[in-house]
């Protein structure tokens, strides 16, 4: 099916997506998920990937238009916010469907 191939392509791109421009504070970036929660590929996963790709595209555009350091900081701040928001929405949708989100610790 062509659509599933498209989504697999999106998943591969999202797993390797890293903004091209480096900057101070790079370690503060939210982590982009490389796999869906519980290994379950559904529309919420693909919506998440789309949101991540859109945030990357917008960041690159904003950085190209930046005229000073403040513009660059604003672009990165917006990017971080978009990634956190995308993850929050995805996690909420999966929790609503009773998928466990997070880590399970056994013992101490």
Residue frames as a rotation matrix with the C-alpha (Angstrom) as fourth column:
UNK 1
0.581 0.814 0.000 0.00
0.814 -0.581 0.000 0.00
0.000 0.000 -1.000 0.00
UNK 2
0.003 -0.603 0.798 1.42
0.573 -0.653 -0.495 3.40
0.819 0.459 0.344 -1.02
UNK 3
0.581 0.279 0.765 0.22
-0.342 -0.769 0.540 5.29
0.739 -0.575 -0.351 2.05
UNK 4
0.967 -0.255 -0.026 1.96
0.140 0.440 0.887 2.93
-0.215 -0.861 0.461 4.47
UNK 5
0.234 -0.920 0.315 5.18
0.951 0.148 -0.272 3.39
0.204 0.363 0.909 2.47
UNK 6
0.153 -0.101 0.983 4.81
0.114 -0.986 -0.119 7.13
0.982 0.130 -0.139 2.87
UNK 7
0.855 0.235 0.462 4.36
-0.405 -0.253 0.879 6.79
0.324 -0.938 -0.122 6.62
UNK 8
0.747 -0.662 -0.067 7.36
0.621 0.657 0.427 4.48
-0.239 -0.361 0.902 6.89
UNK 9
0.037 -0.716 0.697 9.34
0.761 -0.431 -0.484 7.09
0.647 0.548 0.530 5.01
UNK 10
0.446 0.214 0.869 8.15
-0.291 -0.883 0.367 9.77
0.846 -0.417 -0.331 7.44
UNK 11
0.997 -0.061 0.043 9.18
-0.017 0.375 0.927 7.56
-0.072 -0.925 0.373 10.34
UNK 12
0.392 -0.911 0.128 12.65
0.920 0.386 -0.074 7.07
0.018 0.147 0.989 8.89
UNK 13
-0.018 -0.362 0.932 13.07
0.381 -0.864 -0.328 10.79
0.924 0.349 0.153 8.28
UNK 14
0.685 0.351 0.639 11.85
-0.393 -0.560 0.729 11.72
0.614 -0.751 -0.245 11.76
UNK 15
0.914 -0.365 -0.176 14.18
0.381 0.625 0.682 9.22
-0.139 -0.690 0.710 13.39
UNK 16
0.003 -0.981 0.193 17.15
0.999 0.013 0.051 10.89
-0.052 0.192 0.980 11.70
UNK 17
0.505 0.264 0.822 15.94
0.462 -0.887 0.001 14.48
0.729 0.380 -0.570 11.76
UNK 18
0.107 -0.503 -0.858 18.38
0.880 -0.354 0.317 16.86
-0.463 -0.789 0.404 13.37
UNK 19
0.948 0.241 -0.206 18.37
0.138 -0.899 -0.415 20.58
-0.286 0.365 -0.886 12.67
UNK 20
0.575 -0.745 0.338 21.31
0.636 0.147 -0.758 21.59
0.515 0.651 0.558 10.52
UNK 21
0.187 -0.512 0.838 22.41
-0.250 -0.850 -0.464 24.61
0.950 -0.123 -0.287 12.56
UNK 22
-0.046 -0.281 -0.958 24.32
0.868 0.464 -0.178 24.07
0.495 -0.840 0.223 15.78
UNK 23
0.216 0.137 0.967 24.00
-0.201 -0.963 0.182 26.51
0.956 -0.234 -0.180 18.63
UNK 24
-0.818 -0.470 0.332 24.78
-0.368 -0.015 -0.930 27.09
0.442 -0.882 -0.161 22.28
UNK 25
-0.420 0.669 0.614 22.58
-0.772 0.093 -0.629 25.05
-0.478 -0.738 0.477 24.60
UNK 26
-0.280 0.285 -0.917 22.12
-0.774 0.498 0.391 22.21
0.568 0.819 0.081 22.14
UNK 27
-0.907 -0.130 -0.400 22.04
0.095 0.864 -0.495 19.71
0.410 -0.487 -0.771 25.01
UNK 28
-0.765 0.644 0.010 18.78
-0.265 -0.300 -0.917 21.29
-0.587 -0.704 0.400 26.19
UNK 29
-0.555 0.571 -0.605 16.81
-0.754 -0.040 0.655 20.04
0.350 0.820 0.453 23.18
UNK 30
0.236 0.692 0.682 13.83
-0.765 0.565 -0.309 17.85
-0.599 -0.449 0.663 23.86
UNK 31
-0.763 -0.486 0.427 14.36
-0.187 0.798 0.573 14.31
-0.619 0.357 -0.699 22.66
UNK 32
-0.053 0.705 -0.707 12.51
-0.998 -0.025 0.050 13.36
0.018 0.708 0.706 19.49
UNK 33
0.258 0.236 0.937 11.04
-0.421 0.900 -0.111 9.87
-0.870 -0.366 0.332 19.75
UNK 34
-0.595 -0.507 -0.624 12.52
-0.790 0.227 0.569 7.39
-0.147 0.832 -0.536 17.30
UNK 35
-0.861 0.380 -0.339 9.90
0.251 0.896 0.367 4.71
0.443 0.230 -0.866 17.99
UNK 36
-0.089 0.909 0.408 6.21
-0.432 -0.404 0.806 4.86
0.897 -0.105 0.429 18.81
UNK 37
-0.362 0.085 0.928 4.93
-0.925 0.091 -0.369 4.20
-0.116 -0.992 0.046 22.29
UNK 38
0.100 0.341 0.935 4.50
-0.415 0.868 -0.272 0.45
-0.904 -0.360 0.229 22.87
UNK 39
-0.821 -0.514 0.247 5.65
0.013 0.416 0.909 -0.10
-0.571 0.750 -0.335 19.28
UNK 40
-0.037 0.928 0.370 2.15
0.760 0.266 -0.593 0.78
-0.649 0.259 -0.715 18.09
UNK 41
-0.960 -0.278 0.021 2.07
0.206 -0.659 0.723 2.61
-0.188 0.699 0.690 14.77
UNK 42
-0.001 0.996 0.084 -1.15
0.950 0.027 -0.311 4.57
-0.313 0.079 -0.947 14.54
UNK 43
0.396 0.218 0.892 -2.40
0.669 -0.734 -0.118 7.92
0.629 0.644 -0.437 13.32
UNK 44
0.996 -0.044 -0.077 -1.25
0.026 -0.677 0.736 9.60
-0.084 -0.735 -0.673 16.53
UNK 45
0.226 -0.966 0.123 2.33
0.529 0.227 0.818 8.45
-0.818 -0.120 0.563 15.87
UNK 46
-0.187 -0.280 0.942 2.19
0.979 -0.134 0.155 9.75
0.083 0.951 0.299 12.32
UNK 47
0.781 0.465 0.417 0.66
0.396 -0.885 0.246 13.04
0.483 -0.027 -0.875 13.51
UNK 48
0.766 -0.578 -0.281 3.58
0.148 -0.268 0.952 13.32
-0.625 -0.771 -0.119 15.94
UNK 49
-0.129 -0.852 0.507 6.09
0.802 0.212 0.559 12.72
-0.584 0.479 0.656 13.15
UNK 50
0.187 0.289 0.939 4.38
0.847 -0.531 -0.006 15.31
0.497 0.796 -0.344 11.00
UNK 51
0.982 0.188 -0.010 4.54
0.160 -0.805 0.571 17.85
0.099 -0.563 -0.821 13.85
UNK 52
0.395 -0.911 -0.117 8.26
0.340 0.026 0.940 17.15
-0.853 -0.411 0.321 14.34
UNK 53
-0.245 -0.487 0.838 8.99
0.952 0.044 0.304 17.56
-0.185 0.872 0.453 10.64
UNK 54
0.536 0.521 0.665 6.98
0.619 -0.778 0.110 20.78
0.574 0.352 -0.739 10.54
UNK 55
0.921 -0.259 -0.292 8.90
0.105 -0.555 0.825 22.14
-0.375 -0.791 -0.484 13.55
UNK 56
-0.001 -0.970 0.243 12.20
0.633 0.188 0.751 21.30
-0.774 0.155 0.614 11.81
UNK 57
-0.074 0.053 0.996 11.08
0.958 -0.273 0.086 23.01
0.276 0.961 -0.031 8.63
UNK 58
0.836 0.466 0.289 9.95
0.362 -0.865 0.347 26.10
0.412 -0.185 -0.892 10.52
UNK 59
0.653 -0.676 -0.342 13.20
0.272 -0.212 0.939 26.26
-0.707 -0.706 0.046 12.51
UNK 60
-0.245 -0.792 0.559 15.31
0.850 0.102 0.517 26.15
-0.466 0.602 0.648 9.37
UNK 61
0.172 0.408 0.896 13.19
0.793 -0.597 0.120 28.87
0.584 0.690 -0.427 7.79
UNK 62
0.971 0.223 -0.090 13.34
0.227 -0.723 0.652 31.06
0.080 -0.654 -0.753 10.90
UNK 63
0.358 -0.914 -0.190 17.12
0.443 -0.013 0.896 30.65
-0.822 -0.406 0.401 11.15
UNK 64
-0.237 -0.403 0.884 17.55
0.971 -0.104 0.213 31.64
0.007 0.909 0.416 7.49
UNK 65
0.362 0.506 0.783 15.56
0.522 -0.806 0.280 34.83
0.772 0.307 -0.556 8.13
UNK 66
0.678 -0.116 -0.726 17.27
0.693 -0.230 0.683 35.63
-0.246 -0.966 -0.076 11.45
UNK 67
0.622 -0.434 0.652 19.11
0.179 -0.731 -0.658 38.93
0.762 0.526 -0.377 11.43
UNK 68
-0.092 -0.676 0.732 20.65
-0.776 -0.412 -0.478 38.81
0.624 -0.611 -0.486 14.91
UNK 69
-0.887 -0.358 -0.293 21.30
-0.105 0.772 -0.627 36.53
0.451 -0.525 -0.722 17.89
UNK 70
-0.647 0.713 0.269 17.94
-0.496 -0.125 -0.859 37.37
-0.579 -0.690 0.434 19.46
UNK 71
0.206 0.706 -0.678 16.12
-0.978 0.166 -0.124 36.13
0.025 0.689 0.725 16.35
UNK 72
-0.310 -0.408 -0.859 18.12
-0.427 0.866 -0.258 32.90
0.849 0.287 -0.443 16.51
UNK 73
-0.990 -0.033 0.134 17.34
-0.138 0.339 -0.931 32.41
-0.015 -0.940 -0.340 20.21
UNK 74
-0.255 0.967 -0.005 13.66
-0.789 -0.211 -0.576 33.03
-0.558 -0.143 0.817 19.52
UNK 75
0.136 0.263 -0.955 13.70
-0.865 0.502 0.015 30.48
0.483 0.824 0.295 16.69
UNK 76
-0.656 -0.458 -0.600 15.30
-0.131 0.852 -0.507 27.82
0.743 -0.254 -0.619 18.89
UNK 77
-0.877 0.390 0.282 12.93
-0.320 -0.037 -0.947 28.58
-0.358 -0.920 0.157 21.77
UNK 78
0.064 0.935 -0.349 9.92
-0.960 -0.039 -0.278 28.19
-0.274 0.353 0.895 19.47
UNK 79
-0.093 -0.196 -0.976 11.39
-0.616 0.782 -0.098 24.95
0.782 0.592 -0.194 18.12
UNK 80
-0.950 -0.284 -0.128 11.82
-0.064 0.579 -0.813 23.52
0.304 -0.764 -0.569 21.62
UNK 81
-0.550 0.817 0.175 8.27
-0.593 -0.234 -0.770 24.55
-0.588 -0.527 0.613 22.49
UNK 82
0.172 0.631 -0.756 6.87
-0.974 0.221 -0.036 22.88
0.144 0.743 0.653 19.35
UNK 83
-0.418 -0.396 -0.817 8.72
-0.328 0.905 -0.271 19.61
0.847 0.154 -0.508 20.07
UNK 84
-0.990 0.086 0.112 7.54
-0.088 0.250 -0.964 19.52
-0.111 -0.964 -0.240 23.68
UNK 85
-0.269 0.956 -0.114 3.98
-0.799 -0.288 -0.528 20.30
-0.537 -0.051 0.842 22.60
UNK 86
0.047 0.239 -0.970 4.02
-0.838 0.538 0.092 17.59
0.544 0.808 0.225 19.91
UNK 87
-0.740 -0.389 -0.549 5.28
-0.054 0.848 -0.527 15.01
0.671 -0.360 -0.648 22.41
UNK 88
-0.863 0.459 0.211 2.74
-0.304 -0.137 -0.943 16.08
-0.404 -0.878 0.258 25.04
UNK 89
0.000 0.905 -0.425 -0.13
-0.978 -0.088 -0.187 15.72
-0.207 0.416 0.885 22.56
UNK 90
-0.108 -0.118 -0.987 1.10
-0.574 0.818 -0.035 12.31
0.811 0.563 -0.156 21.41
UNK 91
-0.936 -0.283 -0.209 1.55
0.011 0.570 -0.821 10.99
0.352 -0.771 -0.531 24.96
UNK 92
-0.615 0.769 0.173 -1.89
-0.591 -0.305 -0.747 12.26
-0.522 -0.562 0.642 25.95
UNK 93
0.146 0.680 -0.718 -3.54
-0.967 0.251 0.041 10.50
0.208 0.689 0.694 23.00
UNK 94
-0.323 -0.335 -0.885 -1.78
-0.247 0.933 -0.263 7.24
0.913 0.134 -0.384 23.83
UNK 95
-0.994 0.001 0.111 -2.67
-0.109 0.160 -0.981 7.48
-0.018 -0.987 -0.158 27.52
UNK 96
-0.268 0.961 -0.063 -6.30
-0.900 -0.273 -0.341 8.02
-0.345 -0.034 0.938 26.55
UNK 97
0.418 0.366 -0.831 -6.06
-0.723 0.688 -0.061 4.65
0.550 0.626 0.552 24.77
UNK 98
0.881 0.014 0.472 -4.54
-0.411 0.515 0.752 2.95
-0.233 -0.857 0.459 27.85
UNK 99
0.574 -0.800 -0.173 -0.99
0.398 0.458 -0.795 2.59
0.715 0.387 0.582 26.53
UNK 100
0.709 -0.412 -0.572 1.68
0.565 -0.153 0.811 2.86
-0.422 -0.898 0.125 29.20
UNK 101
0.682 -0.488 0.545 3.95
0.147 -0.639 -0.755 5.80
0.717 0.595 -0.364 28.68
UNK 102
0.515 -0.575 0.635 7.30
-0.837 -0.496 0.230 6.17
0.183 -0.650 -0.737 30.41
UNK 103
-0.396 -0.776 -0.491 9.69
-0.513 0.631 -0.583 3.83
0.762 0.021 -0.647 32.13
UNK 104
0.829 0.552 -0.090 8.93
-0.272 0.538 0.798 0.90
0.489 -0.637 0.596 34.38
UNK 105
-0.258 -0.923 0.284 11.32
-0.753 0.008 -0.658 0.33
0.605 -0.384 -0.698 37.24
UNK 106
0.710 0.401 -0.578 11.50
-0.009 0.826 0.563 -3.00
0.704 -0.395 0.590 39.03
UNK 107
0.234 -0.614 -0.754 13.14
0.933 0.359 -0.003 -3.12
0.272 -0.703 0.657 42.45
UNK 108
0.274 -0.214 -0.938 15.13
0.576 -0.744 0.338 -0.27
-0.770 -0.633 -0.081 43.95
